[in-house]
Amino acid sequence: MFFVVRLIINMIAILIIAYLFPSLIWVDSFWAALVSAFILGIVNAVIKPVLIFFTLPLTILTLGIFLLVINGLMLWLVSALVRGFHVEGFWGAILGSILISIVSWILSRFIPR
């Protein structure tokens, strides 16, 4: 149940950012946003921890700021995997991941525990 709620929140966050910043991220359809949120959840659960482990010295050296790069890379990877979900370049992926995280966090505040 929790995974489905997180999936819907991330999908809505992707749609909001795509609507507010169409030159940064764009989504062709509702289904592309749903698949993107699903794949992003899987990528964040499987690939992201491995990347964090291997880049731990760099993350410590940058006081955690390198995690923003990892989040951007995960979003960029999802845009390469999902047809209909597009991110404008590397810096667009980093900024998009920050914005999606903020919107997702705000939306999750409205969900009762």
Secondary structure, DSSP 8 states (H G I E B T S, - for coil): -HHHHHHHHHHHHHHHHHHH-TTTEEES-HHHHHHHHHHHHHHHHHHHHHHHHHTHHHHHHTTTTHHHHHHHHHHHHHHHHSTTEEE-HHHHHHHHHHHHHHHHHHHHTTS--
